[in-house]
Amino acid sequence: MHRRFYLENAQRQRFNLQDLKSGALLVSPAGLGLAMTRSYELTGDTARCVDERFASRLFTGVIVFQASRAYDGYRALINYIVSSSDIKLVYAPRYETATGEFLSDIEVESVSKREVRGGRMECDVAITLKGAWYKRDSLRVVAEKTGEELRYDRMYEYTYSDVSTDAIEIYNDGHFDAPLMLEAEGELVKPKLQLFVDGALRCELAVSAVIEEGQTLVYCTKDDELTLVKLLSDGSEESLVDSITVENDNFFKLPRGLSTLSLSADNEISSKSIITVFTSYKAV
């Protein structure tokens, strides 16, 4: 199979869109290419681009259900869409040299319903891609002071690995600055996350609070998921927005190219953390 499609909800539960025998098969996808919105100004005989935006796009296709369970399959799909929040479209193209999954935050605008003909029911689907495609790459870190750095090149397939370091080099090969998410287990006394570019400090998140053992610091800089909370042991959340300095660029992203993230605290850090980078692309 050359490429695969799924729907994914906030709990990362997926609806398979390439299994005709037991589910549904998405065919004739359109809207995967590059699309930009630009405004031009004419200077003499030359048009100059004065505004460029990466806008939402329309993705369309046909979802095929096998006749023996066409109505059950259709109903299962609709129930999944209606009961899910923050749905994503997962697209896994098959490259010659690598494989990987790309996600886009979406809204399902419509799913038609037709009669069963020729052993199949074919339904048109229209989906709004609300933002760029992105890869969701994570690194699990044991943040101990070692004086060493890890180069984490996300061009390669990701597998979990524990590393002991206080600074992580990350190469952003995407088309945009990349949002990130930090999930850091306590105990952390006044934790600090710093971004360095070419050895110089560019951005800093400094939290003047204590994350106790059994609690987790959760920080995310995706535009639609800006988060800075303390996750308590009972599953509840406590906002940490009042514990930061407003003068800092607190919700920062990783620039294109090479940069370094450093996690530190007033105490010696021995707990694990997960850093997730959402590398974003205009088209894949």
Backbone as CSV, one residue per row, in Angstrom:
resi,resn,N_x,N_y,N_z,CA_x,CA_y,CA_z,C_x,C_y,C_z
1,MET,0.853,-1.193,0.000,0.000,0.000,0.000,0.887,1.240,0.000
2,HIS,0.626,2.167,-0.933,1.508,3.307,-1.106,1.336,4.357,-0.018
3,ARG,0.141,4.524,0.509,-0.077,5.510,1.565,-1.258,5.085,2.416
4,ARG,-1.282,5.605,3.644,-2.310,5.216,4.602,-2.946,6.467,5.196
5,PHE,-4.224,6.342,5.574,-4.959,7.437,6.205,-5.691,6.915,7.442
6,TYR,-5.730,7.759,8.469,-6.503,7.482,9.678,-7.154,8.779,10.135
7,LEU,-8.184,8.657,10.968,-8.645,9.761,11.794,-8.164,9.474,13.212
8,GLU,-7.822,10.523,13.957,-7.350,10.342,15.327,-8.011,11.365,16.237
9,ASN,-8.506,10.928,17.409,-9.139,11.857,18.338,-8.168,12.287,19.428
10,ALA,-8.668,13.048,20.401,-7.805,13.605,21.441,-7.169,12.534,22.310
11,GLN,-7.796,11.371,22.407,-7.249,10.254,23.180,-6.331,9.371,22.343
12,ARG,-6.046,9.813,21.112,-5.196,9.095,20.156,-5.788,7.741,19.757
13,GLN,-7.112,7.648,19.836,-7.806,6.487,19.297,-8.044,6.741,17.810
14,ARG,-7.796,5.733,16.993,-7.824,5.929,15.550,-8.963,5.175,14.876
15,PHE,-9.441,5.778,13.792,-10.395,5.133,12.907,-9.658,4.853,11.610
16,ASN,-9.580,3.590,11.243,-8.810,3.142,10.095,-9.539,3.479,8.793
17,LEU,-8.847,4.149,7.875,-9.440,4.536,6.596,-8.780,3.831,5.415
18,GLN,-8.190,2.648,5.653,-7.646,1.890,4.524,-7.851,0.390,4.694
19,ASP,-8.950,0.032,5.348,-9.245,-1.380,5.570,-10.677,-1.665,5.124
20,LEU,-10.847,-1.984,3.863,-12.184,-2.161,3.302,-12.894,-3.381,3.891
21,LYS,-12.151,-4.425,4.205,-12.781,-5.652,4.679,-13.450,-5.479,6.033
22,SER,-12.817,-4.739,6.934,-13.377,-4.609,8.277,-13.744,-3.178,8.643
23,GLY,-13.567,-2.247,7.736,-13.870,-0.862,8.069,-14.206,-0.042,6.859
24,ALA,-13.326,0.889,6.511,-13.578,1.823,5.416,-12.284,2.044,4.644
25,LEU,-12.440,2.460,3.398,-11.282,2.704,2.535,-11.423,4.080,1.909
26,LEU,-10.430,4.958,2.153,-10.425,6.286,1.557,-9.709,6.227,0.211
27,VAL,-10.401,6.667,-0.841,-9.817,6.685,-2.178,-9.995,8.082,-2.777
28,SER,-9.284,8.337,-3.865,-9.357,9.604,-4.605,-9.149,10.827,-3.715
29,PRO,-8.111,10.815,-2.845,-7.866,11.997,-2.005,-7.392,13.175,-2.833
30,ALA,-7.874,14.357,-2.492,-7.462,15.586,-3.166,-7.293,16.682,-2.128
31,GLY,-6.310,17.550,-2.339,-6.064,18.644,-1.402,-4.826,18.426,-0.562
32,LEU,-3.949,17.531,-1.006,-2.736,17.238,-0.245,-1.556,18.122,-0.644
33,GLY,-1.693,18.859,-1.708,-0.562,19.624,-2.221,-0.381,20.969,-1.550
34,LEU,0.501,21.770,-2.120,0.823,23.087,-1.580,-0.205,24.111,-2.040
35,ALA,-0.677,24.933,-1.102,-1.620,26.006,-1.433,-1.321,27.200,-0.540
36,MET,-1.055,28.359,-1.163,-0.763,29.587,-0.439,-1.732,30.672,-0.884
37,THR,-2.005,31.599,0.029,-2.818,32.774,-0.297,-1.900,33.985,-0.318
38,ARG,-1.811,34.657,-1.463,-0.889,35.780,-1.618,-1.611,37.003,-2.159
39,SER,-1.112,38.175,-1.757,-1.567,39.455,-2.305,-0.376,40.107,-3.002
40,TYR,-0.649,40.748,-4.155,0.431,41.324,-4.953,0.203,42.818,-5.167
41,GLU,1.299,43.513,-5.343,1.267,44.935,-5.647,2.087,45.154,-6.914
42,LEU,1.522,45.872,-7.862,2.195,46.085,-9.132,3.126,47.289,-9.040
43,THR,4.406,47.047,-9.295,5.413,48.108,-9.344,5.976,48.138,-10.758
44,GLY,5.558,49.116,-11.539,5.927,49.136,-12.941,5.280,47.960,-13.646
45,ASP,6.103,47.133,-14.257,5.592,45.947,-14.941,5.790,44.675,-14.125
46,THR,6.153,44.822,-12.848,6.464,43.663,-12.012,5.508,43.591,-10.827
47,ALA,4.956,42.416,-10.623,4.082,42.192,-9.470,4.935,41.713,-8.296
48,ARG,4.803,42.412,-7.157,5.567,42.079,-5.964,4.630,41.546,-4.884
49,CYS,5.005,40.409,-4.289,4.186,39.816,-3.234,4.309,40.666,-1.974
50,VAL,3.173,41.168,-1.476,3.178,42.017,-0.285,2.594,41.309,0.923
51,ASP,1.959,40.176,0.712,1.398,39.423,1.839,1.281,37.951,1.438
52,GLU,1.764,37.076,2.284,1.699,35.643,2.019,1.202,34.925,3.253
53,ARG,0.183,34.122,3.081,-0.397,33.399,4.208,-0.631,31.941,3.842
54,PHE,-0.419,31.097,4.862,-0.731,29.688,4.708,-2.112,29.481,5.301
55,ALA,-3.107,29.384,4.432,-4.501,29.370,4.881,-5.003,27.942,5.056
56,SER,-6.198,27.819,5.594,-6.840,26.511,5.680,-7.126,25.996,4.267
57,ARG,-7.145,24.669,4.140,-7.373,24.056,2.830,-8.491,23.044,2.922
58,LEU,-9.078,22.721,1.776,-10.131,21.719,1.729,-9.563,20.406,1.211
59,PHE,-9.747,19.360,1.990,-9.341,18.012,1.612,-10.603,17.217,1.283
60,THR,-10.615,16.555,0.150,-11.773,15.766,-0.249,-11.349,14.360,-0.646
61,GLY,-12.319,13.466,-0.658,-12.073,12.097,-1.069,-13.360,11.312,-1.066
62,VAL,-13.244,10.029,-1.302,-14.387,9.122,-1.292,-14.089,8.006,-0.298
63,ILE,-14.999,7.798,0.654,-14.857,6.711,1.615,-15.750,5.563,1.165
64,VAL,-15.135,4.403,0.978,-15.825,3.229,0.452,-16.083,2.238,1.575
65,PHE,-17.327,1.763,1.658,-17.712,0.729,2.616,-18.144,-0.515,1.844
66,GLN,-17.742,-1.676,2.329,-18.138,-2.924,1.692,-19.611,-3.206,1.978
67,ALA,-20.315,-3.749,0.981,-21.770,-3.889,1.066,-22.227,-4.704,2.263
68,SER,-21.498,-5.764,2.620,-21.938,-6.657,3.692,-22.063,-5.957,5.030
69,ARG,-21.316,-4.890,5.215,-21.420,-4.128,6.466,-21.338,-2.629,6.190
70,ALA,-21.857,-2.204,5.048,-21.749,-0.804,4.647,-22.423,0.132,5.641
71,TYR,-23.659,-0.189,6.038,-24.390,0.711,6.931,-23.800,0.709,8.335
72,ASP,-23.324,-0.470,8.787,-22.663,-0.532,10.091,-21.369,0.275,10.073
73,GLY,-20.601,0.148,8.976,-19.363,0.901,8.859,-19.595,2.396,8.810
74,TYR,-20.610,2.802,8.049,-20.936,4.226,7.958,-21.340,4.766,9.332
75,ARG,-22.182,4.010,10.029,-22.644,4.439,11.354,-21.480,4.534,12.329
76,ALA,-20.548,3.588,12.259,-19.387,3.622,13.146,-18.537,4.856,12.882
77,LEU,-18.381,5.215,11.594,-17.602,6.404,11.256,-18.271,7.666,11.784
78,ILE,-19.575,7.795,11.557,-20.288,8.990,12.015,-20.257,9.085,13.537
79,ASN,-20.438,7.968,14.228,-20.375,7.984,15.695,-18.994,8.413,16.182
80,TYR,-17.965,7.945,15.488,-16.598,8.323,15.865,-16.404,9.831,15.707
81,ILE,-16.849,10.383,14.580,-16.668,11.814,14.319,-17.436,12.656,15.327
82,VAL,-18.694,12.298,15.567,-19.551,13.103,16.438,-19.081,13.050,17.889
83,SER,-18.568,11.904,18.317,-18.181,11.743,19.716,-16.752,12.181,20.005
84,SER,-16.003,12.559,18.976,-14.594,12.900,19.155,-14.396,14.412,19.153
85,SER,-13.427,14.839,19.905,-13.012,16.240,19.895,-11.579,16.327,19.389
86,ASP,-11.244,17.477,18.844,-9.879,17.704,18.357,-9.435,16.600,17.400
87,ILE,-10.214,16.382,16.364,-9.893,15.313,15.412,-8.718,15.722,14.522
88,LYS,-7.885,14.745,14.220,-6.759,14.930,13.333,-6.851,13.941,12.174
89,LEU,-6.366,14.374,11.013,-6.197,13.470,9.891,-4.746,13.024,9.886
90,VAL,-4.533,11.727,9.886,-3.193,11.161,9.866,-2.912,10.659,8.452
91,TYR,-1.803,11.123,7.895,-1.418,10.782,6.527,-0.029,10.168,6.558
92,ALA,0.089,8.950,6.050,1.375,8.244,6.055,1.764,7.913,4.624
93,PRO,2.465,8.822,3.949,2.931,8.519,2.585,4.073,7.514,2.640
94,ARG,4.293,6.857,1.526,5.368,5.873,1.447,6.471,6.425,0.555
95,TYR,7.548,6.891,1.185,8.683,7.398,0.433,9.633,6.260,0.075
96,GLU,10.528,6.508,-0.847,11.502,5.491,-1.213,12.531,5.261,-0.118
97,THR,12.874,6.315,0.594,13.968,6.229,1.560,13.520,6.251,3.008
98,ALA,12.248,6.551,3.288,11.812,6.653,4.680,10.299,6.518,4.754
99,THR,9.813,6.251,5.939,8.382,6.244,6.204,8.120,7.154,7.391
100,GLY,6.912,7.621,7.504,6.579,8.489,8.620,5.131,8.911,8.546
101,GLU,4.626,9.444,9.648,3.245,9.901,9.724,3.216,11.414,9.888
102,PHE,2.274,12.054,9.185,2.045,13.479,9.293,0.601,13.691,9.723
103,LEU,0.379,14.689,10.567,-0.940,14.959,11.095,-1.373,16.371,10.740
104,SER,-2.690,16.553,10.638,-3.256,17.879,10.456,-4.500,17.995,11.318
105,ASP,-4.626,19.090,12.051,-5.842,19.349,12.825,-6.962,19.680,11.843
106,ILE,-8.120,19.051,12.027,-9.166,19.134,11.004,-10.541,19.380,11.600
107,GLU,-11.464,19.715,10.726,-12.899,19.662,10.983,-13.524,18.867,9.846
108,VAL,-14.312,17.871,10.169,-15.031,17.104,9.146,-16.283,17.890,8.785
109,GLU,-16.333,18.395,7.568,-17.453,19.240,7.150,-18.657,18.425,6.697
110,SER,-18.434,17.334,5.976,-19.573,16.543,5.494,-19.112,15.144,5.110
111,VAL,-20.029,14.187,5.283,-19.854,12.821,4.784,-21.180,12.426,4.140
112,SER,-21.221,12.311,2.826,-22.461,11.979,2.137,-22.836,10.517,2.404
113,LYS,-24.042,10.158,2.010,-24.483,8.770,2.162,-25.235,8.363,0.897
114,ARG,-24.730,7.327,0.223,-25.319,6.884,-1.034,-25.862,5.473,-0.901
115,GLU,-26.515,5.026,-1.936,-27.032,3.658,-1.971,-25.889,2.675,-2.205
116,VAL,-26.114,1.451,-1.793,-25.139,0.386,-2.044,-25.298,-0.078,-3.486
117,ARG,-24.207,0.011,-4.249,-24.221,-0.429,-5.644,-22.933,-1.193,-5.939
118,GLY,-23.080,-2.284,-6.669,-21.909,-3.057,-7.062,-21.132,-3.608,-5.883
119,GLY,-21.826,-3.886,-4.797,-21.160,-4.445,-3.628,-20.465,-3.428,-2.744
120,ARG,-20.688,-2.127,-3.020,-20.023,-1.096,-2.227,-20.948,0.102,-2.019
121,MET,-20.675,0.847,-0.946,-21.314,2.144,-0.751,-20.208,3.194,-0.740
122,GLU,-20.271,4.150,-1.673,-19.250,5.169,-1.806,-19.793,6.511,-1.322
123,CYS,-19.091,7.123,-0.370,-19.552,8.350,0.278,-18.497,9.445,0.136
124,ASP,-18.903,10.598,-0.379,-17.989,11.733,-0.496,-17.730,12.329,0.883
125,VAL,-16.479,12.714,1.139,-16.118,13.345,2.400,-15.411,14.660,2.110
126,ALA,-15.720,15.687,2.908,-15.067,16.996,2.802,-14.520,17.363,4.177
127,ILE,-13.232,17.693,4.214,-12.533,17.958,5.470,-11.748,19.257,5.336
128,THR,-11.846,20.124,6.339,-11.030,21.330,6.379,-9.751,21.050,7.147
129,LEU,-8.606,21.259,6.479,-7.307,21.170,7.135,-7.029,22.535,7.749
130,LYS,-7.037,22.626,9.066,-6.999,23.926,9.734,-5.603,24.525,9.834
131,GLY,-4.585,23.701,9.658,-3.219,24.204,9.779,-2.266,23.358,8.963
132,ALA,-0.995,23.525,9.236,0.039,22.796,8.504,0.052,21.325,8.909
133,TRP,0.621,20.504,8.036,0.930,19.131,8.410,2.084,19.158,9.409
134,TYR,2.073,18.241,10.354,3.181,18.199,11.303,3.493,16.773,11.715
135,LYS,4.765,16.576,12.056,5.202,15.321,12.642,5.238,15.490,14.153
136,ARG,4.929,14.417,14.866,4.874,14.464,16.325,6.000,13.571,16.856
137,ASP,7.175,14.181,17.030,8.362,13.434,17.445,8.654,13.714,18.909
138,SER,8.935,12.665,19.672,9.167,12.815,21.102,10.505,12.236,21.500
139,LEU,11.076,12.815,22.537,12.307,12.320,23.123,12.137,12.264,24.626
140,ARG,12.416,11.100,25.205,12.325,10.951,26.647,13.697,11.205,27.245
141,VAL,13.741,12.090,28.223,15.018,12.585,28.726,15.115,12.360,30.223
142,VAL,16.262,11.833,30.678,16.616,11.859,32.089,17.533,13.053,32.259
143,ALA,17.018,14.112,32.838,17.732,15.393,32.829,18.706,15.461,33.989
144,GLU,19.871,14.871,33.827,20.919,14.927,34.833,22.062,15.778,34.308
145,LYS,22.751,16.434,35.200,23.845,17.313,34.800,25.048,16.466,34.395
146,THR,25.340,16.437,33.105,26.475,15.662,32.625,27.455,16.518,31.834
147,GLY,27.034,17.710,31.437,27.893,18.557,30.634,27.960,18.131,29.187
148,GLU,27.156,17.129,28.795,27.159,16.653,27.426,25.859,17.043,26.751
149,GLU,25.865,17.016,25.428,24.686,17.339,24.653,24.350,16.187,23.738
150,LEU,23.078,16.089,23.395,22.623,15.054,22.473,22.110,15.721,21.208
151,ARG,22.613,15.327,20.060,22.067,15.789,18.790,20.913,14.870,18.421
152,TYR,19.744,15.454,18.268,18.543,14.662,17.992,18.045,15.036,16.612
153,ASP,18.414,14.285,15.599,18.065,14.574,14.212,16.784,13.829,13.865
154,ARG,15.685,14.590,13.683,14.384,13.967,13.498,14.134,13.539,12.061
155,MET,15.177,13.567,11.219,15.035,13.019,9.887,14.911,11.494,9.934
156,TYR,15.269,10.910,11.072,15.248,9.466,11.205,14.033,9.036,12.014
157,GLU,13.674,7.755,11.876,12.539,7.228,12.621,12.795,7.348,14.116
158,TYR,11.751,7.688,14.863,11.877,7.898,16.294,11.652,6.606,17.075
159,THR,12.494,6.350,18.043,12.251,5.303,19.031,12.606,5.881,20.395
160,TYR,11.868,5.471,21.424,12.136,5.982,22.758,13.534,5.586,23.204
161,SER,14.223,6.497,23.837,15.505,6.162,24.444,15.742,7.127,25.598
162,ASP,16.321,6.620,26.671,16.647,7.459,27.814,18.028,8.058,27.615
163,VAL,18.151,9.350,27.815,19.451,9.994,27.733,19.627,10.851,28.977
164,SER,20.849,10.967,29.438,21.151,11.785,30.595,21.873,13.035,30.121
165,THR,21.202,14.138,30.158,21.777,15.375,29.641,21.006,16.558,30.177
166,ASP,21.614,17.718,30.158,20.908,18.935,30.556,20.616,19.819,29.360
167,ALA,21.072,19.425,28.167,20.848,20.212,26.959,20.674,19.283,25.774
168,ILE,19.715,19.611,24.918,19.400,18.748,23.788,19.430,19.578,22.521
169,GLU,20.226,19.176,21.556,20.241,19.817,20.251,19.139,19.221,19.388
170,ILE,18.343,20.091,18.767,17.234,19.650,17.924,17.329,20.359,16.584
171,TYR,17.206,19.590,15.515,17.241,20.165,14.171,15.825,20.186,13.603
172,ASN,15.317,21.380,13.346,13.981,21.565,12.786,14.098,21.653,11.267
173,ASP,13.718,20.575,10.569,13.800,20.561,9.110,12.465,20.920,8.464
174,GLY,11.547,21.483,9.233,10.228,21.828,8.711,10.217,23.152,7.962
175,HIS,9.004,23.584,7.596,8.807,24.822,6.836,8.400,25.995,7.717
176,PHE,8.172,25.742,9.005,7.761,26.763,9.961,8.567,26.598,11.248
177,ASP,8.511,27.608,12.126,8.977,27.408,13.489,8.124,26.309,14.129
178,ALA,8.737,25.434,14.912,8.063,24.233,15.401,7.594,24.402,16.842
179,PRO,6.285,24.237,17.093,5.807,24.206,18.478,6.398,23.006,19.217
180,LEU,6.367,23.063,20.534,6.869,21.953,21.328,6.009,21.753,22.562
181,MET,6.152,20.580,23.163,5.473,20.275,24.410,6.472,19.628,25.359
182,LEU,6.463,20.073,26.593,7.299,19.505,27.641,6.404,18.895,28.701
183,GLU,6.680,17.648,29.055,6.017,16.968,30.167,7.112,16.517,31.122
184,ALA,7.288,17.270,32.220,8.411,17.054,33.130,7.894,16.616,34.494
185,GLU,8.353,15.466,34.947,7.943,14.934,36.239,8.680,15.651,37.366
186,GLY,7.987,15.798,38.514,8.613,16.377,39.693,9.498,15.356,40.407
187,GLU,10.360,15.821,41.244,10.378,17.105,41.896,11.208,18.095,41.079
188,LEU,10.609,19.297,40.874,11.287,20.387,40.189,11.057,21.666,40.993
189,VAL,12.130,22.287,41.415,12.038,23.528,42.166,12.390,24.676,41.221
190,LYS,11.418,25.517,40.938,11.581,26.642,40.023,12.203,26.186,38.697
191,PRO,11.508,25.339,37.941,12.061,24.833,36.679,12.211,25.940,35.641
192,LYS,13.175,25.713,34.749,13.474,26.704,33.714,13.760,25.959,32.410
193,LEU,13.113,26.391,31.323,13.368,25.846,29.997,13.903,26.973,29.129
194,GLN,15.095,26.767,28.563,15.746,27.815,27.789,16.004,27.350,26.365
195,LEU,15.896,28.290,25.424,16.169,28.034,24.016,17.411,28.823,23.599
196,PHE,18.406,28.109,23.071,19.630,28.733,22.593,19.746,28.530,21.087
197,VAL,20.159,29.583,20.383,20.425,29.523,18.951,21.822,30.086,18.723
198,ASP,22.683,29.300,18.090,24.077,29.699,17.866,24.760,30.081,19.180
199,GLY,24.415,29.352,20.247,25.049,29.575,21.535,24.496,30.719,22.343
200,ALA,23.576,31.497,21.773,23.013,32.656,22.467,21.603,32.352,22.958
201,LEU,21.282,32.804,24.168,19.947,32.606,24.721,18.936,33.435,23.944
202,ARG,17.901,32.779,23.398,16.876,33.495,22.640,15.584,33.626,23.435
203,CYS,15.137,32.559,24.084,13.863,32.578,24.818,14.028,31.788,26.116
204,GLU,13.158,32.115,27.075,13.251,31.434,28.370,11.884,31.355,29.030
205,LEU,11.546,30.171,29.516,10.386,29.971,30.380,10.915,29.713,31.780
206,ALA,10.590,30.586,32.731,11.026,30.431,34.120,9.788,30.377,35.009
207,VAL,9.586,29.249,35.677,8.405,29.030,36.516,8.812,29.125,37.978
208,SER,8.271,30.086,38.693,8.603,30.283,40.109,7.650,29.483,40.983
209,ALA,7.633,28.177,40.772,6.765,27.282,41.541,7.505,25.964,41.739
210,VAL,6.934,25.113,42.585,7.529,23.813,42.858,6.604,22.727,42.310
211,ILE,7.169,21.843,41.513,6.450,20.675,41.023,6.865,19.512,41.919
212,GLU,5.957,19.060,42.766,6.290,18.027,43.742,6.434,16.670,43.069
213,GLU,7.048,15.735,43.781,7.134,14.371,43.297,5.716,13.808,43.139
214,GLY,5.450,13.158,42.015,4.103,12.667,41.714,3.287,13.643,40.894
215,GLN,3.810,14.864,40.700,3.163,15.864,39.868,3.964,16.036,38.574
216,THR,3.330,16.675,37.567,3.986,16.843,36.269,3.768,18.261,35.755
217,LEU,4.842,18.862,35.267,4.755,20.143,34.579,4.405,19.878,33.120
218,VAL,3.314,20.482,32.626,2.904,20.327,31.235,2.922,21.701,30.574
219,TYR,3.691,21.791,29.493,3.891,23.060,28.791,3.783,22.781,27.300
220,CYS,2.935,23.544,26.586,2.734,23.326,25.154,2.620,24.665,24.455
221,THR,3.252,24.772,23.259,3.231,26.042,22.530,2.537,25.939,21.178
222,LYS,1.730,24.890,20.955,0.893,24.868,19.761,-0.115,26.006,19.854
223,ASP,-0.345,26.693,18.738,-1.170,27.898,18.756,-2.549,27.660,19.355
224,ASP,-3.146,26.512,19.070,-4.496,26.243,19.560,-4.507,25.415,20.843
225,GLU,-3.321,25.170,21.416,-3.245,24.355,22.635,-2.253,24.941,23.631
226,LEU,-2.141,26.256,23.702,-1.204,26.881,24.625,-1.509,26.435,26.053
227,THR,-0.510,25.842,26.703,-0.728,25.219,28.002,0.465,25.450,28.911
228,LEU,0.206,25.790,30.163,1.220,25.795,31.208,0.515,25.467,32.515
229,VAL,0.575,24.192,32.891,-0.164,23.725,34.067,0.692,22.760,34.873
230,LYS,0.274,22.568,36.121,0.803,21.515,36.972,-0.253,20.415,37.030
231,LEU,0.100,19.226,36.559,-0.809,18.093,36.590,-0.643,17.398,37.922
232,LEU,-1.704,17.398,38.724,-1.641,16.828,40.065,-1.832,15.319,40.018
233,SER,-1.512,14.666,41.117,-1.558,13.201,41.163,-2.962,12.650,40.987
234,ASP,-3.995,13.444,41.294,-5.377,12.982,41.137,-5.925,13.241,39.738
235,GLY,-5.076,13.761,38.826,-5.501,14.026,37.462,-5.995,15.435,37.214
236,SER,-6.169,16.221,38.251,-6.620,17.599,38.082,-5.447,18.487,37.681
237,GLU,-5.758,19.706,37.228,-4.741,20.625,36.744,-4.762,21.918,37.544
238,GLU,-3.582,22.505,37.667,-3.441,23.792,38.337,-2.646,24.715,37.423
239,SER,-3.225,25.844,37.062,-2.557,26.771,36.148,-1.295,27.349,36.784
240,LEU,-0.259,27.499,35.962,1.003,28.085,36.416,1.283,29.426,35.754
241,VAL,0.278,29.975,35.080,0.466,31.232,34.345,0.885,32.353,35.291
242,ASP,0.371,32.342,36.526,0.729,33.388,37.486,2.132,33.211,38.046
243,SER,2.806,32.109,37.666,4.142,31.826,38.196,5.250,32.146,37.199
244,ILE,4.925,32.872,36.135,5.930,33.203,35.125,6.078,34.709,35.009
245,THR,7.173,35.116,34.394,7.463,36.534,34.195,6.931,36.973,32.838
246,VAL,6.040,37.952,32.831,5.376,38.342,31.585,6.349,39.008,30.612
247,GLU,7.489,39.486,31.109,8.456,40.110,30.218,9.138,39.095,29.311
248,ASN,9.142,37.817,29.697,9.781,36.774,28.887,8.889,36.358,27.730
249,ASP,9.516,35.854,26.677,8.777,35.222,25.576,8.521,33.783,25.995
250,ASN,7.493,33.586,26.816,7.301,32.313,27.507,6.865,31.177,26.587
251,PHE,5.991,31.455,25.642,5.464,30.401,24.762,6.191,30.488,23.414
252,PHE,7.368,29.913,23.369,8.214,30.028,22.191,8.184,28.751,21.360
253,LYS,8.686,28.883,20.131,8.783,27.749,19.213,10.235,27.590,18.783
254,LEU,10.542,26.417,18.222,11.898,26.144,17.774,12.078,26.695,16.363
255,PRO,13.073,27.531,16.134,13.292,28.081,14.784,13.748,26.992,13.827
256,ARG,13.640,27.278,12.551,14.143,26.338,11.549,15.654,26.203,11.686
257,GLY,16.140,24.987,11.471,17.557,24.741,11.633,17.873,24.186,13.009
258,LEU,19.091,24.397,13.445,19.590,23.806,14.683,19.416,24.755,15.859
259,SER,18.918,24.227,16.970,18.813,24.992,18.211,19.007,24.038,19.381
260,THR,19.109,24.594,20.573,19.366,23.794,21.768,18.345,24.129,22.841
261,LEU,17.763,23.095,23.439,16.864,23.251,24.576,17.587,22.815,25.841
262,SER,17.434,23.592,26.905,18.048,23.268,28.186,16.990,23.310,29.278
263,LEU,16.853,22.230,30.030,15.928,22.152,31.160,16.745,22.137,32.443
264,SER,16.423,23.042,33.368,17.142,23.122,34.632,16.170,23.464,35.747
265,ALA,16.646,23.389,36.980,15.848,23.726,38.157,16.792,24.065,39.297
266,ASP,16.245,24.606,40.382,17.072,24.941,41.534,17.524,23.705,42.297
267,ASN,16.845,22.581,42.057,17.269,21.316,42.674,17.924,20.435,41.629
268,GLU,18.559,19.359,42.067,19.148,18.407,41.132,18.025,17.575,40.513
269,ILE,17.946,17.587,39.182,16.858,16.888,38.491,17.253,15.438,38.262
270,SER,16.385,14.534,38.693,16.637,13.106,38.473,15.446,12.398,37.853
271,SER,14.356,13.113,37.648,13.148,12.507,37.090,13.158,12.599,35.569
272,LYS,12.243,11.861,34.949,12.168,11.828,33.487,11.280,12.950,32.954
273,SER,11.589,13.340,31.728,10.778,14.323,31.012,10.599,13.854,29.576
274,ILE,9.517,14.307,28.946,9.276,14.033,27.533,9.152,15.365,26.805
275,ILE,9.968,15.544,25.788,9.883,16.723,24.927,9.352,16.273,23.575
276,THR,8.232,16.856,23.159,7.615,16.538,21.876,7.730,17.758,20.970
277,VAL,8.239,17.538,19.764,8.391,18.606,18.780,7.398,18.374,17.655
278,PHE,6.620,19.398,17.318,5.630,19.328,16.249,6.229,19.998,15.008
279,THR,7.023,19.241,14.268,7.665,19.776,13.076,6.634,19.978,11.979
280,SER,6.518,21.204,11.458,5.389,21.565,10.595,5.823,21.798,9.156
281,TYR,4.955,21.385,8.224,5.258,21.439,6.792,4.080,22.024,6.004
282,LYS,4.375,22.786,4.968,3.338,23.319,4.102,2.705,22.230,3.259
283,ALA,3.489,21.264,2.849,2.984,20.111,2.096,3.957,18.957,2.309
284,VAL,3.437,17.742,2.225,4.273,16.558,2.414,4.044,15.553,1.301
